Amino acid sequence: MPLKTGFFCIALVLALPLRAEEPAFPDDNLEERIAKVNEGRLEFLPLPPAPGAHHHYNEISVSEQSLGDGWVGLRQCHSHLDPVGATQIVYNPDRIRALAVLSSKNLDASWVEGPSVQLRGIADDAEICIQAESRALQRLTDSRFRLRNGPYMRRFLDGYYPLRVTLNIRYPRGLLELTGYSPAPQPGLEIDRKAGNIRLEGWFEGRLFTQFDFHRRVSNPHIPPGGPKEQSKVR
């Protein structure tokens, strides 16, 4: 199933399926199945998806240098990939660099090709882990910064299906203070905040955007000038 995530814009594009597979509602008739398909509206799930559902895990590292140039460290893992013959993970070429495959399991092959990671021969319980740098942090003013992620989604044709997303965000607590975030915690979305660390767990269908706003605690002459300064509206 296609998956998009990303301030760095990721899309999984499927081809050459190994077997015919109904992603949802296999016993319903066609009209009932069409009526039940989520068409992109964000709906948090009160209970986590069944074991084995696609899990998208992200570790995001904001450094002092990130405050000047907007680039953050990224380690990302996709587990329980849908078994298909070929998939590609495509990134926004303007927001990704130093892309590399760290590890993979139950895949015939995986490699970096331009701003994408190509996968072939995805078997059951497949997993891939990737590292990169992503230009995800916006500098709004000299003292205000925004980390905006999304959309995260698991899409098949015109429908959206359950996805679990984990974000583990580390930031320099001596320099930054978290001042706000969206969406708010609710059934299907948990946010744990500590000084220097944010962990988000979400279970949902549709398209998820997340946003975290920070204020710089003290003036630091070592932070280089520049970085993106345009405002960004929550979508």
Secondary structure as UniProt FT lines:
FT   STRAND          3..5
FT   TURN            6..9
FT   STRAND          10..15
FT   TURN            26..27
FT   HELIX           30..36
FT   STRAND          43..44
FT   TURN            51..52
FT   STRAND          55..61
FT   TURN            64..65
FT   HELIX           66..69
FT   STRAND          71..81
FT   STRAND          86..90
FT   TURN            93..94
FT   STRAND          96..112
FT   STRAND          116..135
FT   STRAND          137..139
FT   STRAND          144..156
FT   TURN            157..158
FT   STRAND          159..160
FT   STRAND          163..170
FT   TURN            173..175
FT   STRAND          176..182
FT   TURN            187..188
FT   STRAND          189..194
FT   TURN            195..196
FT   STRAND          197..205
FT   STRAND          208..216
FT   TURN            221..222
//
